[in-house]
Amino acid sequence: MVILVLACLAIVAVVGLFVLRSQSDVTAVLTVFLVALIALNARWIFPGAGAIGTPAMVVALLAAWWWCVARTIPHSDIDRGPSPIRFTLLAYMWYLALSWGIARLGPLTEIEVNGSNTALLLAFGMTGVALLIMDGTSDQSRLETLLRRVVIGGAAFSVVGILQFALGFDLVDLVSFPGLVRNDEAVQSIALRSGLSRAEGTALHSIEYGVVLAMVLPLGIYFGIRSSDRRTRRLFGIMSAVIAAGIPLSISRSGLLAATAALLVGSLAWTWRQRLLGLIAAAGGMIAMGIVVPGLIGTFRALIFGAAEDTSITARLDRIPLVEERFSQAPWLGSGVGTFSPVEDFILDNQYFGTLLDTGLIGLVVVSALIVTAILCCLRVLRSAPDAGTRYLASAIMGGIIVLPISMATFDSFFYRILMGLAFLLIGAAGALWRMVVRTGLGEPADHEMALSTKA
């Protein structure tokens, strides 16, 4: 495992040196991360590398390495000015490194050692992605280019899930990738709920599928409203509809709750007329989905109003005494990042509990501070931006970020790579926009408001 990790880091170093020497664009490199994250996820890994050995993780480690090296080069393009999100990202990373070291002070099982190593590398890579976007994105136009690609990836992700739902089997089983092997522990058969197939796209679970689409939806609507030409607005409007259609097909309360929150927050910059039209479109879309998929609305009605008797809810409540007992053993620092394992311990289905048990109260405060700081930066842009387009963008990014703390209450969200990768991408985008608008005043000028290119 150590040799494989070192080999991956060596590849990252070589490729990263080439990237730095050729002055490649941050957006282009992170597009590779985005494609690998959505298309390959954790289902395909390099042979013998384990769960951490995914192509997306190699690119994420490249991003982290790139940022670290660029910070040491005096005249690199990496931003060095003050940034609240950078501070909380580095605090998050340093605390997890400390937690990893604390875990080594006591005896660990093999599962705990592997889990701790994986959690630390994953956090390092994702933090690197956020930092590189925040400090390396040259201007708002390049930031929007990356976010447009997020929407395109989300639409493709949704289409795969819709086809899975319609056909009743996993289309992903039909494809393979040279040089990669399937991670059998991460691949599951299509699940059923109330007799309906649950769409999951390339995600590891249908819940992740629905929540990820909810995270992307505000961005799709933003480009559908604010793009400069009618053709582009129509294109992103269609993609937004496709993304929205995939959310209920996850048959997930988490997806529905996340989408509701994302749209409420994402619409903060809208006019009241746009909010009314959005509400009408949402109601019409649900009615249309109910007609096309008989039983769908009834299933959601049962999930929402029958939650008190739902075994998935009662099981979560029954675990609270177990969490309290385990938490009391190390309340401040926890047992060490990544050491809690559902294989050796018990299933949590709650990321807040997982963070408490792994990294203690201090770890939960650090994670919460990171999320809150990103949201506050978006709010500051929303108040300070000189043009409506930038305010719309800030609220769309914030709508995506708000999905993360909601999903943390309903399942183990940090386990799921697409969700975590997109969350840190949006946190980085929030930091970049704050830098461009609030700190340096380099946002898009009002007379060139939202001159969005049609290239993706």
N, C-alpha and C positions, 0 to 999 in steps of 0.2 A: 504494500500500500504506500509506504514512504517513498519507494523508488518511483512508483507511478506518479505520485504527486510531484516529486522533484523533476521528473521528465516533462510533465505538463507545464511546470513553472519555467523550465528551460525553453520550451517552445514559446511560451508567452514572452520571455525575455528577448528571444531572437526576433520574433515578429514585432514586438513592441519597439525594439531598436530601429527596425526598418520603418515602422510607422512614424517614429519621431524624426528620422533622418529625411523622410520624404514629405514631412509636414502634411500628412493626410488629415482630412477633415474629421472632427470628432463625430459629427452626425453620420458620416459614412460608416465609421467603425461601429458605432452603436446600432446602426441598422442591421449589421451582421448579428449583433447580440440579440436584437429583437426577433429576427428571423429564426435564429437557433432556439430562442426561448419558446416561441409559439409553435414552430413546426416540429421541433424535436423534443422539447420539454425534458422530463426525467425518464421518458420511455426508452430512449436510446442512449447508450453510454459507450465510452471507449473500453475495449476488452480488458477485464481485470481491474478496472479503475474504481468499481463500486459506485454508489449512488452519487458521489460528488463528481464523477468523471463524465459530465455531459458537455457537449460542445458549447452550450451557453455559458457554463461555468468557466471554461477556458477563456472565452472572450471577456467575461466579467473580471477574471484575474488579470487579463491584459489591460483592461481599463484601470484597475487599481494600480497596477505597476506603472502604467503610462502617467497617471496623475502624480504618483510618488516621485518618479524620475524628473518629470517636468517641473515639479516644485523646487528641485535642486539646481535647475538650469536658470541662471540669472535673467536671460532675455527671452525665455519661452513665453508663449501666448497664454499660459495658464494664469487665471486671475489670482491676485494675492491680497486684494482688499478685504476689509472686514466683512464677515457674513455670518449671521446667526445660525443658518442651517449648516454651514460647514462646521461651526463649533459643536453643534449637537451631534452631527454625524461622526466627528472624530471622538467625541466623548462616548458615543455609543460603541465605536470600534475599540477604543482603549479599555472600556469597562468589560467588554466581552473577552478581550485578551487577558485581563486580570482574572475574570471568572474562570477562564480556561486554566490558568495557572493554579488557582485555588483548588480546582477539581483534582489536580495532580498531587495535592498534599495528602490525599487519602487513598485507600485502595479502590480501584475501579475494575469493573468487569470488562471483558472485551467489547461488549455491546456499548457500554458507557464510554469507553475510549474512542471507539469509532464514531459514536454520536457526537461527542465533544469536538473531535477533529473536524467532522463534517460541518457542524454548526458554525465553527469559527471561520473556516474557509468560505462558507456560503456568505456569512456576514461581511467578510473582507471583500469578496467580489462584488456584492450588491452595493456596499458602501462606495466602492471604487466607481461603479456605474453612476451613482448619484453625484459624486464629487466631480467626475469628468464632465458630465452634462452641465453642472452648475458653474464650474470654473473654466471649462474649455469651449463652450458654445460661443461662437463669435458674435452673433447678433440674433435679434428676434426672428428674422426670416429663417435662419437655419434651425432655430428651436421649433418653429412651426412646421418646417419640413419633416423633422423627426416625429413630431406629434401627428402629422398627417399619416405617416407610415404606421404609427401605432393604430390609427383608425382602420387603415387598410388591412393590417394584420388581424385586428379584431373582427372585421367583417368576414375574412376568410375563415377564421376560427369559428365564427358563428355558423357559417355555411356547412362546415364539416359536422357540427353537432346537429343541425337541422336534418341533414341527410341521414345521420345515425338514427335519429328519432323516427324518420319516415320509413327507413328500411329495416330497422330493428337489429342491426349488427354494426360492429365497429369497422369503419372503412380504413382506419389506421392499420388494421391487421394485414391489409393487402399490400402495404409498401415496405420497403427496406432501404437502408442506406449503407453504401460501401464503407467499410472500416469501422462500423458501429455494430453493437449487438444490443438486443432487446433486454431491458432490465425487467426480468420476470416478476420481481417483487413489486414493481410499479404498475404493471399492466393488469387490469381487471376486465371482466366481461361487462357488457352493458347491463346496468341495473334496472329494475322495474319498481314502480311505485303506483299503487292503485291500478295495476294493469297496463300502465303506460311506460314505454321505454324512456329512460332519462338520458337526455343528450349530455355529452361530456366533451365533444371535440377532441383535441389532443391533450386535454387536461387529465389529471390523475383521478378526478372525481367530478361528478355532476355539480356538486356544490361549488367547486372551484370554477367550473365553466360558467355558471350563472353569475357569480360574483365578479369574475374578470370582465365579462361583458358589461356588467353594470358600471365597472370602473372606466371602461372605454366610452360608454354611451355619451356622456356630456361633451367629450371632445368631438365626437362625430356630429352632434347637433351644432356645436360651435362652428365647425367648418361648413356645415350645411346652411347656417344663417349668415356668416360673415365673409365667405369667399367672395372674390371680386367679380366673377362672371357667373352668369346664370347656369351654364353647363356644369361648372365645378360645384355650384351649390346643389344642383339636382343630383349629381353623382354622389356627393357626401350625404345628401338626404336619403337616397336609396340605401347607402351603406348603413346609415343610422337605423333605418327601418329593419334591415336585416339583423343588425346587432340586437335591437329591441325584441325582435321576434324570437331570438334564441334564448332569451332570459327565462320566459315561462316554461320552455321545453326542458329546462333542468329539473323541473318539478321540485323546486327548492324554496323554502321560506327565506333562507339567507339571501338568495339571488333577488327575490322580490323586495325584501327589506332594503338591500343594498341599492337597488335601482331607484327606489323611492327616495332614499336619502341623497343619492347622487344627483337626481334631477332637481330636488328641492334646493340643494346648495348650488348646483350648476346654473340654476336660473336666477341667481341673485342679481345678475347684471341685465336680465331681460326686461323688456317693457311689460306692462300689465297685459297688453294685447297679445304679446308673444306667450305669456304664461297661460292665458285663457286658451289660445290655440293649441298650446302644448297639452293642456289638460284634456281638451276635446280629442286630440290625436291619440293620447294614451287610452282614453275610454273607448274610442273607436277601435283601436288596435286590439284591446282585450276582448271586445265583442267579436271581432273578426277571428281572433285565435280560437275563441270558444266555438265558433261555427265550423272552422276548418278542423279543429281537433275536439271532437265530442268527448265530454267528460273532463276536459281540462279545468274549466272554471269550477266545477263541482269538487274536483280534487283539491284545488287551492282553498276553496271554502272550508273543506274538511280539515286541511292542514292548519288553517288559521284559527278557526273556531273550535276545533277539536284538539288544540295543542295541549290542554291540561291532561288529556288521556293518552297523548302520543308517547309511545315507549322511548323514542329518541329524546324527548324532553324530560320525562321522568327519570331516565337513566342518568342524564346529566345532573339532575338535582340530587340523586342518590349518591353521587360521587363527592359531593361537597364535604361531608365529614372526613373522607379519605384525604382530600386535598388539605383540609385544616390540620389533620394529624401530621402529614408530611411537611407542611409549611412550618409548623411549630418547631421542627428540628433545626432549621436554618433560616430564620425569617428575614434577615437583612441581606445576606449574600447568596442564599440558595445553595444548592448542591454542586453547582458548576454548569456552565452553558452546555446544552446538549446532552446532559447526563440522564435526564428523565426519559425513560423509554417505555412506551406502552407494551412492549414485549415482556419486559421484566417487572413493570409496575402495573399501571392500569390506564385505560383510555380516558382522555380528558375531554376532547371536543370543545376546548376553550383555550385560546391562546393566552389570555390574561392569566389563567391558572398555570399554564405551562411556563410562562415567563417568571411568575412568582416562584415556582418550585425550582427552576433552573438558576435564576439570577437574583432572586430575592426581591425585597421591596425596592432596593436601590436600582436594580435592573428594570423594574416596572416603571419607576420614575424616569429613568433615562430614555426608555422607549417612548413613553408618553410625551416627554419633552420634545423628542424628535418630531413626532406627529403634530403636536400642538404648534411648534415653531413653524413648520411648513404651512400649516393652515393660517397662522397669523401673518406670515409673509404674503400669502395670497390676498388676505384681507387688506393689507397695507397697499398692495398694488391696486386692488379694487378701488380704494379711496384716492390714490395718488395719480393714477394713470391719466395722461392728458387726452386720451381718445377713447371712444366707446369700444373699439375693437380690442384693445388691450385689456379693458375691464372684462369683456366677455371671455377672453382667454384665461384671465386669472380665476374667474368663477368656474370655468370648465375644469381647469386643473384641480382646483379645490374640491369640486364635485367628485373627481376621481379619487383624491386622497382620502376624503371622508369615508369611503368604502372600507378602508383598512381598519380603523378602530371598530367599526360595526362588525366586520367579519371576524375580528379577534374574539368577539363575545359569543360567536356561534359555532366556530370550529377551529382546529389547529392551523391557522392561516399561514404561519411561517414555515410549515412543512411543504407547502405547495409552491413550486418554483415560478410558475407563470404569474401568479398573484403577487408573490414577493418581488419578482423582478420588475413588474410594472409599477408596483407601489414605490419602489426606490427610484425608478425612472421618473415618476411624477414628482417625487420629493426633490430630485435634482432639477427638474424643470421649474418648480416653484422657486428654488434658489436662484436659478439663472434669470428668471423673469424679474425677481426682486432686485437683482444686481443691475439689470438693464434699465429698469424703470425708476426704482426708488433711490438706489445709491448713486448711480452715475447719470441718470436721466437720459439713457440712450434708447428708450423705447421708440416704437414706430412713430414718426411725426404725424400730426393730425391730417395734414394735407396729402399724405400718402397712406392714409389709413387702410390697413389690411390689403395691401397689394399682393395678394396671395397668388403664387404661380400654380399652374395646374400640374406641374411635375410632382411625382411622389417618389 
